[in-house]
Amino acid sequence: MNFSLRTLAGVVTAAPIALAASLMIATPVAAQDDALAETSAVEEAPVEAAPVPIDPKTYWTVDTSLDHDPENILFLDLSNGGRVAIRLKPEWAPQHVDRIKTLTQQGFYNGVIFHRVIEGFMAQTGDPTGTGMGGSELPDLKAEFNKVPHLRGTVAAARAQEEDSANSQFFIVFYPTMQIDRKYTNFGRVIAGMNYVDSISRGSPPPSPTKILQASLGSQHLAPPATTPMTGEITSDMLSAPIGVGQDLPAAGDAVEEAVD
């Protein structure tokens, strides 16, 4: 399963189907039978739940406080030395938020790399195989596309071409990308540490990928993983090691073209 981001160009429209009804004259008994049949049909018809109304006070507001509602704060401790805080929004996508929480509490994301990182677009992670083809053992999720735009810091579910194929992978947006609005499920927003997201190694996959050392919920109260200091003497030779043969640095201004699947 390839969890690449795609901009879907087709627009599907559905035309209403008109049902023609014939008029007939009925005797009083027949008319009563018809009325009872119609009543039974109404009673047996499934009742669809009314959509939950949007409360603008909560729906469009992203709480940036790290002290409020820690159950809906996702911390990502990255191998580049930073901690990223993400506000999860159940109002936007309750099933996706629940999936992220479940996998985080299982330790699923610990050690997972950012396997697809495109400059000016997004950083994608959540695949334990590091290939973009994997996911969790849990079933895929039904899409929860919403009205929230994909802005800088948006966190959304990655998926395959099928709309209902999101599972464990997600991406963080570097730059506003309105072309994918309502095509991917937006479920959160970075509220702290976006500078560390900007520092995630680029590439598909990157030569030296950035890794999630630890993912946790604010309610778990986990400290960032401790780094082990180097032991022994640090010499000047360690700080000025020569570039190996065939490892010339790219010239300034060189552009790297990324193919977007």
Backbone hydrogen bonds in HBPLUS format (Angstrom, degrees):
<---DONOR---> <-ACCEPTOR-->    atom                        ^
c    i                          cat <-CA-CA->   ^        H-A-AA   ^      H-
h    n   atom  resd res      DA  || num        DHA   H-A  angle D-A-AA Bond
n    s   type  num  typ     dist DA aas  dist angle  dist       angle   num
A0003-PHE N   A0132-GLY O   3.00 MM 129  5.56 168.7  2.02 158.9 162.6     1
A0031-ALA N   A0027-THR O   2.82 MM   4  6.00 160.6  1.85 162.2 168.6     2
A0032-GLN N   A0028-PRO O   3.01 MM   4  6.18 150.2  2.10 139.8 147.2     3
A0033-ASP N   A0029-VAL O   2.95 MM   4  6.28 158.3  2.00 151.1 156.9     4
A0034-ASP N   A0030-ALA O   2.90 MM   4  6.14 156.9  1.95 148.7 155.2     5
A0035-ALA N   A0031-ALA O   2.95 MM   4  6.21 153.4  2.02 143.7 150.9     6
A0036-LEU N   A0032-GLN O   2.97 MM   4  6.29 156.4  2.02 150.7 156.4     7
A0037-ALA N   A0033-ASP O   2.92 MM   4  6.17 156.8  1.98 149.4 156.0     8
A0038-GLU N   A0034-ASP O   2.93 MM   4  6.18 157.0  1.98 150.2 156.1     9
A0039-THR N   A0035-ALA O   2.96 MM   4  6.20 153.8  2.03 145.0 152.4    10
A0040-SER N   A0036-LEU O   2.93 MM   4  6.19 157.7  1.98 149.5 154.9    11
A0041-ALA N   A0037-ALA O   2.97 MM   4  6.20 155.4  2.03 145.4 152.3    12
A0042-VAL N   A0038-GLU O   2.98 MM   4  6.25 150.8  2.07 145.1 152.7    13
A0043-GLU N   A0039-THR O   2.98 MM   4  6.25 156.7  2.03 148.0 154.3    14
A0044-GLU N   A0040-SER O   2.91 MM   4  6.10 150.2  2.00 149.2 157.0    15
A0045-ALA N   A0041-ALA O   3.06 MM   4  6.08 130.2  2.32 137.7 149.0    16
A0058-THR N   A0055-ASP O   3.01 MM   3  5.74 148.0  2.11 122.5 129.9    17
A0059-TYR N   A0055-ASP O   2.77 MM   4  5.67 174.7  1.77 170.4 168.5    18
A0072-ASN N   A0069-ASP O   3.00 MM   3  5.84 161.6  2.03 126.0 130.6    19
A0073-ILE N   A0070-PRO O   3.17 MM   3  5.11 148.1  2.28 116.4 110.7    20
A0088-LEU N   A0072-ASN O   2.82 MM  16  4.98 162.8  1.85 142.3 146.5    21
A0218-GLY N   A0073-ILE O   2.89 MM 145  5.23 144.7  2.01 144.9 150.3    22
A0074-LEU N   A0086-ILE O   2.80 MM  12  4.96 165.2  1.82 149.4 153.2    23
A0086-ILE N   A0074-LEU O   2.78 MM  12  4.96 151.3  1.86 143.8 153.2    24
A0075-PHE N   A0216-SER O   2.72 MM 141  5.23 177.7  1.72 169.3 169.8    25
A0216-SER N   A0075-PHE O   2.98 MM 141  5.23 155.1  2.05 143.3 150.2    26
A0076-LEU N   A0084-VAL O   2.82 MM   8  5.03 157.3  1.87 146.8 154.1    27
A0084-VAL N   A0076-LEU O   2.86 MM   8  5.03 167.3  1.87 144.0 147.1    28
A0077-ASP N   A0214-GLN O   2.83 MM 137  5.15 177.2  1.83 163.7 164.6    29
A0213-LEU N   A0077-ASP O   2.71 MM 136  5.55 138.2  1.88 154.9 169.1    30
A0214-GLN N   A0077-ASP O   3.34 MM 137  5.15 154.3  2.41 133.8 138.2    31
A0078-LEU N   A0082-GLY O   2.84 MM   4  5.45 165.4  1.86 173.3 175.1    32
A0081-GLY N   A0078-LEU O   3.15 MM   3  5.74 152.2  2.23 116.4 118.8    33
A0079-SER N   A0211-LYS O   2.83 MM 132  5.18 140.8  1.98 151.8 158.9    34
A0085-ALA N   A0192-ALA O   2.85 MM 107  4.97 168.2  1.87 138.2 141.7    35
A0191-ILE N   A0085-ALA O   2.80 MM 106  5.64 164.1  1.83 146.4 151.9    36
A0087-ARG N   A0189-ARG O   2.79 MM 102  5.34 160.4  1.82 161.3 154.6    37
A0189-ARG N   A0087-ARG O   3.06 MM 102  5.34 146.7  2.17 134.7 144.8    38
A0089-LYS N   A0187-PHE O   2.97 MM  98  5.53 166.0  1.99 149.6 146.8    39
A0092-TRP N   A0089-LYS O   3.00 MM   3  5.55 147.2  2.11 113.5 122.1    40
A0093-ALA N   A0089-LYS O   3.35 MM   4  6.77 161.1  2.39 152.6 157.0    41
A0097-VAL N   A0093-ALA O   3.02 MM   4  6.21 163.3  2.05 161.1 166.3    42
A0098-ASP N   A0094-PRO O   3.01 MM   4  6.12 158.5  2.05 143.2 149.4    43
A0099-ARG N   A0095-GLN O   3.02 MM   4  6.22 149.3  2.11 139.6 147.6    44
A0100-ILE N   A0096-HIS O   3.00 MM   4  6.28 161.2  2.04 151.7 155.7    45
A0101-LYS N   A0097-VAL O   3.01 MM   4  6.26 162.3  2.04 153.0 157.7    46
A0102-THR N   A0098-ASP O   2.95 MM   4  6.13 161.2  1.99 148.1 153.4    47
A0103-LEU N   A0099-ARG O   3.00 MM   4  6.20 172.7  2.01 157.7 158.6    48
A0104-THR N   A0100-ILE O   2.94 MM   4  5.99 153.9  2.01 144.8 152.8    49
A0105-GLN N   A0101-LYS O   2.97 MM   4  6.13 164.6  1.99 153.2 156.4    50
A0106-GLN N   A0102-THR O   3.14 MM   4  6.37 131.6  2.39 137.2 150.2    51
A0106-GLN N   A0103-LEU O   3.18 MM   3  4.99 130.7  2.44  90.2 103.7    52
A0108-PHE N   A0103-LEU O   2.97 MM   5  5.22 153.0  2.05 164.3 158.0    53
A0107-GLY N   A0104-THR O   2.97 MM   3  5.15 155.2  2.03 105.6 113.7    54
A0110-ASN N   A0107-GLY O   3.28 MM   3  5.56 151.8  2.37 107.2 115.2    55
A0112-VAL N   A0109-TYR O   3.12 MM   3  5.40 167.0  2.14 131.0 130.5    56
A0111-GLY N   A0212-ILE O   2.57 MM 101  5.29 153.5  1.63 167.6 176.4    57
A0212-ILE N   A0112-VAL O   2.79 MM 100  5.44 169.4  1.80 155.6 158.6    58
A0114-PHE N   A0210-THR O   2.90 MM  96  5.77 149.9  1.99 170.5 172.4    59
A0124-GLN N   A0116-ARG O   2.81 MM   8  5.16 158.2  1.86 146.8 154.1    60
A0117-VAL N   A0203-GLY O   2.86 MM  86  5.21 167.0  1.88 146.7 151.1    61
A0203-GLY N   A0117-VAL O   2.98 MM  86  5.21 177.5  1.98 141.1 141.7    62
A0118-ILE N   A0122-MET O   2.91 MM   4  5.57 153.5  1.98 168.4 172.3    63
A0121-PHE N   A0118-ILE O   2.99 MM   3  5.42 152.7  2.07 139.5 138.4    64
A0174-PHE N   A0121-PHE O   2.81 MM  53  5.32 162.8  1.84 129.6 135.2    65
A0123-ALA N   A0172-ILE O   2.92 MM  49  5.28 148.7  2.02 141.5 151.2    66
A0172-ILE N   A0123-ALA O   2.87 MM  49  5.28 152.5  1.95 142.8 149.9    67
A0125-THR N   A0170-PHE O   2.92 MM  45  5.72 166.6  1.94 173.3 177.5    68
A0170-PHE N   A0125-THR O   3.03 MM  45  5.72 151.5  2.11 136.2 144.7    69
A0130-GLY N   A0127-ASP O   2.98 MM   3  5.37 150.9  2.07 111.9 120.8    70
A0141-LEU N   A0166-ALA O   2.73 MM  25  5.38 165.3  1.75 159.7 164.8    71
A0177-THR N   A0150-HIS O   2.90 MM  27  5.56 157.6  1.95 157.3 164.8    72
A0154-THR N   A0151-LEU O   3.02 MM   3  5.38 161.2  2.06 133.2 132.5    73
A0153-GLY N   A0173-VAL O   2.90 MM  20  5.27 176.4  1.90 147.0 147.6    74
A0190-VAL N   A0153-GLY O   2.83 MM  37  4.89 158.4  1.88 134.5 141.7    75
A0173-VAL N   A0154-THR O   2.96 MM  19  5.31 159.2  2.00 149.8 156.7    76
A0155-VAL N   A0188-GLY O   2.91 MM  33  4.89 155.9  1.97 133.2 127.2    77
A0187-PHE N   A0155-VAL O   2.97 MM  32  6.07 159.7  2.02 154.4 160.8    78
A0188-GLY N   A0155-VAL O   3.22 MM  33  4.89 130.3  2.48 148.2 144.1    79
A0156-ALA N   A0171-PHE O   3.04 MM  15  5.57 158.9  2.08 154.4 160.6    80
A0171-PHE N   A0156-ALA O   2.85 MM  15  5.57 155.2  1.91 157.9 166.0    81
A0157-ALA N   A0185-THR O   2.88 MM  28  5.41 155.3  1.94 149.5 154.4    82
A0158-ALA N   A0169-GLN O   3.04 MM  11  5.32 162.7  2.07 115.4 120.5    83
A0180-ILE N   A0177-THR O   3.45 MM   3  6.36 167.8  2.47 120.2 122.3    84
A0181-ASP N   A0178-MET O   3.10 MM   3  5.25 168.9  2.11 112.0 115.0    85
A0183-LYS N   A0180-ILE O   3.08 MM   3  5.27 147.7  2.18 134.7 130.0    86
A0196-TYR N   A0193-GLY O   2.96 MM   3  5.41 140.4  2.12 108.8 119.4    87
A0197-VAL N   A0194-MET O   3.07 MM   3  4.92 121.1  2.44  91.4 106.6    88
A0198-ASP N   A0194-MET O   2.95 MM   4  6.30 155.5  2.01 150.3 156.6    89
A0200-ILE N   A0197-VAL O   3.08 MM   3  5.39 169.3  2.10 114.9 117.5    90
A0220-GLN N   A0217-LEU O   2.94 MM   3  5.40 157.8  1.99 113.3 120.5    91
A0221-HIS N   A0218-GLY O   3.24 MM   3  5.55 150.7  2.33 106.3 114.1    92
A0238-MET N   A0235-THR O   3.19 MM   3  5.53 136.6  2.39 103.1 113.4    93
A0239-LEU N   A0236-SER O   3.08 MM   3  5.24 134.2  2.30  99.6 111.9    94
A0240-SER N   A0237-ASP O   3.35 MM   3  5.23 150.5  2.45  95.5 103.8    95
A0247-GLN N   A0244-GLY O   3.14 MM   3  5.49 144.8  2.27 137.6 133.2    96
A0254-ASP N   A0251-ALA O   3.18 MM   3  5.79 159.3  2.22 138.8 138.6    97
